[in-house]
Each structure stands twice: as structure tokens, then as C-alpha cells.
Amino acid sequence: MELHPGYAAKGHHLISTTFMRAAFDRNQRREVQSNAHEILKQLDSLEEVSLVGTGMSGAMMLGVIADKCSCSCTLIRKVKGVSHSELAVEGETDFQRYIIVDDIIDSGATVERIQEEIRGVNPSATLEGILLYNECEDRFEDYEHRFDCWVRSI
């Protein structure tokens, strides 16, 4: 557990793990929201696009970004037995394209699981891109080739 120094100076304390900081830190959340908006507004259209994420930080970030960009959002729940929901997928499922919003890409297993769950509820939807909201190793070309989509850090 770590106290974020920017909050300690103001008399507030932010307690979070590193990967959750973007979700809890107001300034980082606003920055992520703004950066995502700048990237997404360059797309031809956001109609028929859903932002898709997973986990607690994903759920928090999806709403923030979706509101700013006027997109729908879809949450892929964690593996059964670890989630509070009986549903594997919650939210909008009637979209043509989707953009995954996640903290980082490491092995790619989360992206693969999200793709599998989306295929189960909307087989015709295509993955357009991946937005990453935490600092991560810059191997974007590898992932763009592997998942046949663009990858951007926000």
C-alpha cells in the first residue's frame, strides 16, 4: 500500500495499489479521460462503438471515458467464482466495433478473454483498438500485429 504524495501535501491521502491509481487519483482520471477523448475523436465515428473493460479499475475507467466520449460501455466480469455477478458480460452488447480499455497488456490473456466473451454475445463485433491507462512497456507493434488493431497509451 502506498500513499500518493500529491494528496498527502493537500492533507488528503490516496491509498491504492499502483494499477488502481489511475482510477482513484482525480487528476490522473481527468488526464486519462482527456487523452482518451483526443484519441477517440480522431475516429471516423463513435456510433456503434462500445468501450469494453474488465475488473474493478476497468469498471471505474469505462464510465469516465464513455461519458466524455458519448460511447456505450460493456464490462466483462472476472472469472466465475471471483465475481459478484452471475453474468459474464454486463452492459451494452449491440455494437459493431469495440475498443478495449485496460490498465496494461502483459501476456495478452485478458485481451483474449475479452474477445472470447464478446464473441459469445456479439459474434459480428470487431475489435478496433486498445486504450491502456497505466504506464506499460512499449511493445505496441507486437500487440497491434497479434490482435489486428491499434494500441495507444492514454
PyMOL commands that set and color helices and strands:
alter all, ss='L'
color gray80, all
select helices_A, chain A and resi 5-8+18-24+26-40+55-69+109-121+140-147
alter helices_A, ss='H'
color red, helices_A
select strands_A, chain A and resi 2-3+15-16+49-54+72-76+89-91+97-102+126-132+150-153
alter strands_A, ss='S'
color yellow, strands_A
deselect
rebuild
show_as cartoon
